[in-house]
Amino acid sequence: MSPLRVTRTLPEDATDAALRADVLNGLTATPKTLPPKWFYDARGSELFEEITELPEYYPTRAEREILLARSGEIAAASGARTLVELGSGSSEKTRLLIDALTGLEVYVPVDVSESALTQAGQVLIEERPWLTVHALIADFTGRMELPETPGPRLLAFLGGTIGNLLPAERARFLASIRRLLAPGDTLLLGTDLVKDEEVLVRAYDDAAGVTAEFNKNVLAVVDRELDADFNPDSFDHVALWDADNEWIEMRLRSRVAQTVKVPALDLAVDFAAGEELRTEVSAKFRRAGVTAELAATGLELTNWWTDSQGRFALSLSMAR
Ligand SMILES: C[S@@+](CC[C@H](N)C(=O)[O-])C[C@H]1O[C@@H](n2cnc3c(N)ncnc32)[C@H](O)[C@@H]1O
């Protein structure tokens, strides 16, 4: 068994600087926003895993159903010796893929959550001693430097996480990952699909309140890292469907008029009663749109699989 390798591609102070810049820009913008990557400290990653088990949160089960049925086909089409996974989290569903890829030598999980990466990586090398796991602590929206590993490469981006990027960010992101692929390498992309509004909203506003706690966790991160005085109890969790943009938005609505101090930024932020802070968009997709966005970056969609209820899609595309 080779030991788990963990590489931080950004120095600690770069993460700190990125959080400061995002909080300063986001809380002084109109409307106020915070990027979703800051949900995922150790507690946020744990809460996300709880979300994946909720009865209302269908995407994880739907994507697992597709992987159970199709991992063999994906493995045969990609012939990958290296699997790179962006936003890998617990790598739970990825095990299906890893076990189907008969020629696989190296798994490179990439995530901002160090706790999720090290926990998942440790379990993987214990269970599969033949596999080299080289975990990267990195922001997939930034410039990623992947380790030198044998090709062909399969790049997986599961969970519908691509929907958290706004359309312009998504185009930049797809162009940047295209540069990580050589001709013949493949991309496996998980996309949640447009469906009934009620089903979508319930997936982001569960009865047990776990998604609400996850949403408010971003305030706890800003409090801890930047010494701010957000009181999460003075905000309500909001999930709504934007039919024009075809995305779910998660917001935090201030229950009262209040001023939040962020001493590390020398900032005082006024919230009116009822004012909302956007914390996440989760875009939902259609086949034609995914095919066109991939084609625009030089990736040809070769396979499109959905779960039996047509809720979620996995697509495989090839770099030419
Ligand atoms: C919605 S979860 C999906 C996790 C897993 N892939 C799944 O399908 O269950 C998003 C994952 O992406 C990670 N993440 C979010 N934004 C990121 C970013 N900008 N760079 C790297 N990882 C990020 C989070 O830490 C989390 O593990």
The ligand as an SDF file (V2000), in Angstrom:
LIG
                    3D

 27 29  0  0  0  0  0  0  0  0999 V2000
  -22.1470   19.2490   -3.9030 C   0  0  0  0  0  0  0  0  0  0  0  0
  -20.7220   18.5410   -3.1670 S   0  0  0  0  0  0  0  0  0  0  0  0
  -20.5170   17.0540   -4.1640 C   0  0  0  0  0  0  0  0  0  0  0  0
  -19.6210   16.0330   -3.5410 C   0  0  0  0  0  0  0  0  0  0  0  0
  -19.4900   14.7090   -4.3360 C   0  0  0  0  0  0  0  0  0  0  0  0
  -18.8260   14.9350   -5.6140 N   0  0  0  0  0  0  0  0  0  0  0  0
  -20.8420   14.1000   -4.5740 C   0  0  0  0  0  0  0  0  0  0  0  0
  -21.2080   13.9490   -5.7350 O   0  0  0  0  0  0  0  0  0  0  0  0
  -21.5070   13.7280   -3.6010 O   0  0  0  0  0  0  0  0  0  0  0  0
  -19.4650   19.6340   -3.7830 C   0  0  0  0  0  0  0  0  0  0  0  0
  -18.0350   19.2280   -3.4380 C   0  0  0  0  0  0  0  0  0  0  0  0
  -17.1580   20.1160   -4.1510 O   0  0  0  0  0  0  0  0  0  0  0  0
  -16.2500   20.7450   -3.2540 C   0  0  0  0  0  0  0  0  0  0  0  0
  -16.0550   22.1120   -3.7770 N   0  0  0  0  0  0  0  0  0  0  0  0
  -16.9670   23.1140   -3.8450 C   0  0  0  0  0  0  0  0  0  0  0  0
  -16.4370   24.2030   -4.4570 N   0  0  0  0  0  0  0  0  0  0  0  0
  -15.1580   23.8660   -4.7760 C   0  0  0  0  0  0  0  0  0  0  0  0
  -14.0950   24.5430   -5.4370 C   0  0  0  0  0  0  0  0  0  0  0  0
  -14.2590   25.7950   -5.8950 N   0  0  0  0  0  0  0  0  0  0  0  0
  -12.9100   23.8880   -5.6210 N   0  0  0  0  0  0  0  0  0  0  0  0
  -12.7390   22.6080   -5.1670 C   0  0  0  0  0  0  0  0  0  0  0  0
  -13.7140   21.9110   -4.5250 N   0  0  0  0  0  0  0  0  0  0  0  0
  -14.9020   22.5240   -4.3410 C   0  0  0  0  0  0  0  0  0  0  0  0
  -16.9060   20.6880   -1.8930 C   0  0  0  0  0  0  0  0  0  0  0  0
  -15.9620   20.7150   -0.8340 O   0  0  0  0  0  0  0  0  0  0  0  0
  -17.6810   19.3690   -1.9680 C   0  0  0  0  0  0  0  0  0  0  0  0
  -16.8900   18.2890   -1.5630 O   0  0  0  0  0  0  0  0  0  0  0  0
  1  2  1  0
  2  3  1  0
  2 10  1  0
  3  4  1  0
  4  5  1  0
  5  6  1  0
  5  7  1  0
  7  8  2  0
  7  9  1  0
 10 11  1  0
 11 12  1  0
 11 26  1  0
 12 13  1  0
 13 14  1  0
 13 24  1  0
 14 15  1  0
 14 23  1  0
 15 16  2  0
 16 17  1  0
 17 18  1  0
 17 23  2  0
 18 19  1  0
 18 20  2  0
 20 21  1  0
 21 22  2  0
 22 23  1  0
 24 25  1  0
 24 26  1  0
 26 27  1  0
M  CHG  2   2   1   9  -1
M  END
$$$$
